[in-house]
Amino acid sequence: MIEIQRPVTWVALTGFMGVGKSRIGRELARALTLHFIDLDRYIERQMGLSVADIFHHLGEATFRQLEAEAVEELSRKDYLVLSLGGGTFVNPQNRARLLARGPVVALWASPGTILERVSRRPGERPMLKSPDPFARIQQLMREREPIYRQAHLHVSTEGRRIPEVVEEIIERLWDYAAAGR
């Protein structure tokens, strides 16, 4: 059997919406020869509803419960890159479970970049239903920054191509693994 050299066999990506968790996660999984799961898409498949429809018809509290159940299940898996929803890591129970499972990588981008990226598909972002989406992004980022800072590793996606970001994450994961965390 061929043994694949990789720094870790499980990693979660967190950060605000629009920082690139899904696209980068998919490429990171490919580079590490791991499975990839986007948590929001996973919940949508389980429920047969989009995240926006879950928020609209069942409420945010129901979505957050479904999210917590999915985190509990998926944190027990191995050989996985897990891309979290922007609010997943905010829940203290999710955060504790993910940090204990580790490593968790926080991805970062500026509010302007995030607005540009999420404006491409505005219907998919129920948290941005606001007369001033930029102000809402800034407000939510201020609230969430101290929480995202608790992740093990931090990588900026600002003005960078996906392969460059993936390469940095892998280098940082090797350092993480070498430190015996």
N, C-alpha and C positions, 0 to 999 in steps of 0.2 A: 504494500500500500504506500502511495506517495504521501509524504507529510508536507503540508503547506506551511511555509514560514510566515507568520503574521504576529503582530505585537499583542493582539487581544482577539478573543472569539466573541465578544459582545461589546457593543458601544451604543449609547443613546446620544442623539443630537437634540439640543434644546435651543431656545432663542425666540425672539419675537417673530410674528408672522412676516413673511417676505424676506427673511434673511437667507433663504436658500436651503433650508433643512431637507426638503424632499429631494431636490435635484442633486444636492451634494451627497446626501445619504445614499441615493441610488448608485452614484459613481464610487463612493467609498466602499460600499458593499461589493461592487464589481472588483475593485482593486484588491480588496482583502479576501475575495472568494467567500463571502458570507451572504446569507439571505438578507433581503431588505423588506422592512414593513414600515409603511407610513401609517401612524396611529389613527389619524382621521379617516383614511381610506379603509382601514381595518374595521373601524366602528361602523362606517357606512355600509360595508358588505354585511356585517353582522345584523344590522337593523333594516337594511333594504331602503334606507333613506339617506339623503345628503345631510351633512352637518348643518347646513342652513335650515333644512326642513326639520331636523331634530330640534334645533333651537326654537324655530317658529311654532311647531306643533306640540312639542313635549316639554320645552323650556330648557334653560341653561342648566338648572340643577340636575335634570335627568341626564343631559349630555355629560356633565361632570361625573356623575355616578358611573355611567357606561365607560367613560374614560379611565376612571380609577380601577374598575374591574379588568379592563384590557391591560392596563399597566401591571397589575398584579399577575395576570396570566403570562404576559410576554416577558416580564423580568425573570421568569423561571426558565425561559428558553435559552439556548446557546446557539452559536454560529449566526448571530443576528446583528444587523445595524437597524436601530429603531429610531425613526424620525418622529419626534413628539409634536403635538399641537402647541401653539404659542402659549396657551394657558396651563398645559399639563403640569409643568414643573412648579407652577405657583401653588398647587395643592400640597400642603406639608406632608401628607401621607405618601403621595406619589413621589415627592422630592426625596424623602427619607429612603424609600424603597429603591429608587433609581440610583441614588448616591451610594447606597450600600452595595448594589449590584455592580455599579461603575464599570468603566469610566463614562462620565457624562461630559460632552463637549458642547459649550455654548458658542453659538455663531452670532456675529454682530454685524450691523450695518447702521447707517445714519437714518434718521426719520425721513429725510428727503428721498433717499434711495428706496426705503421701504414703501413709501407712498407711491413712487413710480412703479415699483414691482407689483404691488397689490392692486393698483388701479387697472391692471390688465384684465383682472377677473373679479370685479367688485362684488358680484352676486354671491361669491363663495366666502365672503368675509363678514359674517353677522356681527362681529364685535366692532366693525367700522361703520355701522348704520348710524351716521351722525351728520349734522349739517356742515361740520368742519372736520373731515377725516384726518387732516394733518395735525390739528390740535389734539384729536383723540389719540393718535399714534404717540405724540409727544407725552401726553398724560400717562398712557398705559406703560410706555417705556420707562418713565421716571418711577412709576410704582413697581415695575417688575425688575428693574436693573439690579437692586440689591439681592434679589432672589436668584436671577441668572448668574450673578457673580459667585454663587456657591458651587457652580459646576467645577469639575476637576480641571478642565482645560478650556481655553478661550481663543477663538480664531476669528479674525475679521474677514468678511466677504466683500467689503466695500471696494468697488472698482477692480475686482479680481475675477479671473476666469476660473471656472470650476476645477479644472485639473490642478491648477496652482493651489487652490484651497485644499483639495483632497490630499495633495502631496504634503502640505504642511501638517494636516491632521495626522497623517500616518507617521510622519517624523515625531510629532509630539506624543503619539501613542506609544512609539518605541521607547521614548524617554520615560513615559509613565510606567510602562512595563519594567523597564530597567530599574526604576526606583522601587520596585516591588510593591506597588500599591494594589 
